[in-house]
Amino acid sequence: MKVIAVYSTKGGVGKTTAAVNLAWEAAHDFRVLLWDLDPQGAATYLLQVKPKVKGGVAGLVDGRTRLGAAIRSTTINRLDVLPADTSYRDLDLTLDQNKKPSERIKRLLEAVTGDYDVVILDCPPGAGLVAENALHAADLVVVPLVPSPLSLRSLEQVTEFVHSSPSRPPVLAFLSMVDRRKTQHRDAVVTMPKENPVVSNIVVPSTVTIERMGSDRAPVGSFAPHTEAAHAYSELWVRIQSLIKARQRKRKHS
């Protein structure tokens, strides 16, 4: 089972959009679990799952609620969701009250290792204990970047945080919410991949197609499969698989 954390220290960069669309892409071939770790519950909403966890997230973390009992199916074949509700606002504090608090999410996921091939973690923004847990569990960290002067600083913060994690997973960044009518955005598409090797040349546009996800409550590929946005997420998923396989080969030879 491979774990992919979709993460940024900044909010409003297209993180949840990426998590939902990547989960949809992965579900074509794999059994996928999307764990919504963000108390806003946007991924839960977009995948039409009821935002209710019996006993709250504290019940999951301390073992009173089995992880499998909290998982919900979706209308998408092979894609399940572990939903977020308002109790996730206290997840940092809840984790801190347990032994080895930075490893708790990884340990919880061990219970479903045989049930899923891919787990996607939709992480809240920031650099708290939830993020530490996600990075500790992850085989790869995917970072959406809005083309702005502060984006590379945000990426530096992510990579510094990743390097402090015991697992030190690789990082794959991509440009999100790109408006090619803006000179700054067009320039960023060219320069940012050159300035930092973890920034890919994959570009997700700012488009009404992605905005439709909120009204249709569905991944882009399910209702607009031939759009630039759908192709970008498909390409991103291919790139993710390639990086994970490369890491596996490296581990075998080390």
C-alpha positions in Angstrom: 0.0 0.0 0.0 1.4 3.4 -1.0 0.6 6.6 0.8 0.5 10.0 -1.0 0.2 13.2 1.0 -1.2 16.2 -0.8 0.1 19.0 1.3 1.0 22.7 1.4 1.8 25.1 4.2 -0.5 27.5 2.4 -4.3 27.3 2.0 -6.2 28.1 -1.1 -3.8 26.5 -3.6 -5.9 23.7 -5.0 -4.8 21.0 -2.6 -8.2 19.3 -2.1 -9.0 19.6 -5.8 -5.8 17.7 -6.6 -6.4 15.1 -3.9 -9.9 14.3 -5.2 -8.8 14.2 -8.9 -5.8 12.1 -8.1 -7.9 9.6 -6.1 -10.3 9.4 -9.1 -7.4 8.7 -11.5 -5.9 6.1 -9.2 -9.2 4.3 -8.8 -9.1 3.3 -12.5 -6.6 0.6 -11.6 -6.3 0.5 -7.8 -8.3 0.2 -4.6 -8.1 3.7 -3.2 -8.7 5.3 0.2 -8.9 9.1 0.4 -8.5 10.3 4.0 -9.8 13.8 4.5 -7.7 15.3 7.2 -8.9 18.8 6.7 -11.6 20.0 9.2 -13.2 21.9 6.4 -14.2 18.5 4.9 -14.1 19.7 1.3 -13.0 16.4 -0.1 -15.7 14.7 1.9 -18.2 17.1 0.4 -17.0 16.8 -3.2 -17.2 13.0 -3.1 -20.7 13.2 -1.7 -20.0 11.5 1.6 -21.7 12.3 4.9 -19.3 14.3 7.2 -19.8 12.2 10.3 -17.3 10.1 12.2 -18.8 8.2 15.1 -17.0 9.1 18.3 -15.2 11.9 16.4 -11.6 11.8 15.3 -10.5 11.2 18.9 -12.3 7.9 18.8 -10.2 6.9 15.7 -6.9 8.1 17.2 -7.3 6.4 20.6 -8.7 3.2 19.1 -12.2 3.3 20.4 -13.5 3.4 16.7 -12.0 1.1 14.2 -10.6 2.8 11.2 -12.5 0.5 8.9 -15.8 1.3 10.6 -15.4 5.0 9.8 -14.6 4.5 6.1 -17.4 5.2 3.6 -17.9 4.1 0.0 -18.5 6.6 -2.8 -20.3 6.4 -6.1 -16.9 5.8 -7.8 -15.8 2.2 -8.1 -12.8 1.3 -6.0 -12.7 4.7 -4.2 -13.6 5.0 -0.5 -13.4 8.0 1.8 -12.5 8.4 5.4 -14.5 11.6 6.0 -13.7 14.6 8.0 -16.1 16.3 10.4 -15.8 19.3 12.8 -14.0 17.2 15.4 -10.9 17.3 13.1 -10.3 20.9 14.3 -8.8 19.3 17.4 -6.8 16.7 15.6 -3.4 18.2 16.5 -4.3 18.2 20.2 -5.8 14.7 20.0 -2.7 13.3 18.4 -0.5 15.0 21.0 -2.2 13.1 23.8 -1.1 9.7 22.4 2.2 7.9 22.6 4.5 8.5 19.6 2.1 11.3 18.4 3.9 11.9 15.1 3.5 8.2 14.1 -0.2 7.7 14.9 -1.7 8.1 11.4 0.9 5.7 10.0 0.0 3.1 12.7 -3.7 3.6 12.1 -3.3 2.9 8.4 -1.7 -0.4 9.1 -5.2 -1.7 9.9 -6.2 -1.3 6.2 -3.0 -2.3 4.5 -4.7 -5.4 2.9 -7.8 -3.4 1.8 -6.2 -0.7 -0.3 -3.4 -0.2 -2.8 -3.2 3.6 -2.6 -4.0 6.0 0.2 -4.3 9.7 -0.5 -4.1 12.1 2.5 -5.8 15.4 2.0 -3.8 17.4 4.5 -4.8 20.7 6.1 -2.4 23.7 5.5 0.2 24.5 8.1 3.1 22.7 9.8 1.5 21.1 12.8 1.3 17.6 14.2 -1.2 16.5 11.6 1.3 17.4 8.9 4.1 15.6 10.7 2.0 12.5 10.8 1.1 12.7 7.1 4.8 13.2 6.1 5.8 10.3 8.4 3.3 8.0 6.7 3.9 9.2 3.1 5.8 7.5 0.3 5.5 10.8 -1.7 4.4 14.4 -1.0 2.5 16.2 -3.7 2.6 20.0 -3.5 0.4 22.4 -5.5 1.9 25.8 -6.2 0.0 28.9 -7.2 2.3 30.9 -9.5 3.2 33.8 -7.2 6.4 35.2 -5.7 5.6 33.5 -2.3 5.2 30.0 -3.9 8.8 29.1 -3.9 9.1 30.2 -0.3 6.2 28.0 0.6 7.8 25.1 -1.3 11.0 25.7 0.7 9.1 25.4 3.9 7.5 22.1 2.7 10.9 20.7 1.7 12.5 21.7 5.0 9.6 20.1 6.9 10.0 17.0 4.8 13.7 16.7 5.4 13.0 16.9 9.2 10.7 13.9 8.9 12.2 10.5 9.7 10.9 9.0 6.4 12.0 11.9 4.2 9.6 11.1 1.3 10.3 12.6 -2.1 8.5 15.8 -3.1 6.7 16.5 -6.4 5.3 20.0 -7.0 3.1 21.2 -9.8 1.7 24.5 -10.8 -1.9 25.0 -9.9 -4.6 27.6 -10.7 -2.6 29.0 -13.6 -4.1 31.8 -15.6 -2.2 32.2 -18.8 -3.7 35.6 -19.4 -1.4 36.9 -16.7 2.2 37.6 -17.6 3.4 36.5 -14.1 1.7 33.1 -14.5 3.1 32.5 -18.0 6.6 33.4 -16.8 6.2 31.1 -13.7 5.3 28.1 -16.0 8.7 28.5 -17.7 10.9 29.6 -14.8 9.8 27.7 -11.7 10.6 24.2 -13.0 14.1 25.5 -13.9 14.6 27.1 -10.5 13.7 24.1 -8.4 14.1 20.4 -9.6 11.1 19.2 -7.6 8.8 21.5 -9.6 7.4 19.5 -12.5 6.2 21.0 -15.8 2.6 19.9 -15.1 0.2 22.8 -15.2 -3.4 22.8 -13.9 -5.2 25.8 -15.3 -7.5 28.2 -13.5 -10.8 27.3 -15.2 -14.5 27.1 -14.8 -14.3 23.4 -15.4 -12.6 23.0 -12.0 -15.1 25.4 -10.4 -17.8 23.0 -11.6 -16.5 20.4 -9.2 -18.3 22.3 -6.4 -21.7 22.1 -8.1 -21.4 18.7 -9.7 -19.6 17.2 -6.6 -17.5 15.1 -8.8 -13.9 14.9 -10.1 -13.1 16.8 -13.3 -12.4 13.6 -15.3 -15.8 12.2 -14.6 -17.7 15.1 -16.3 -15.1 16.8 -18.5 -12.6 14.1 -19.5 -11.2 15.9 -22.5 -10.3 19.2 -20.9 -6.9 20.6 -20.1 -7.5 20.2 -16.4 -8.5 16.5 -16.7 -5.4 15.8 -18.8 -3.2 17.6 -16.2 -4.4 15.5 -13.3 -4.0 12.4 -15.4 -0.4 13.3 -16.2 0.3 14.1 -12.6 -0.9 10.6 -11.6 1.4 9.0 -14.1 4.3 11.1 -12.8 3.5 10.1 -9.2 3.5 6.4 -10.1 6.8 6.8 -11.8 8.4 8.5 -8.8 7.1 5.8 -6.4 8.4 3.0 -8.6 11.8 4.8 -8.8 11.9 5.0 -5.0 11.1 1.3 -4.7 14.0 0.5 -7.0 16.3 2.7 -5.1 15.4 1.0 -1.8 16.0 -2.5 -3.3 19.5 -1.5 -4.5 20.5 0.4 -1.3 
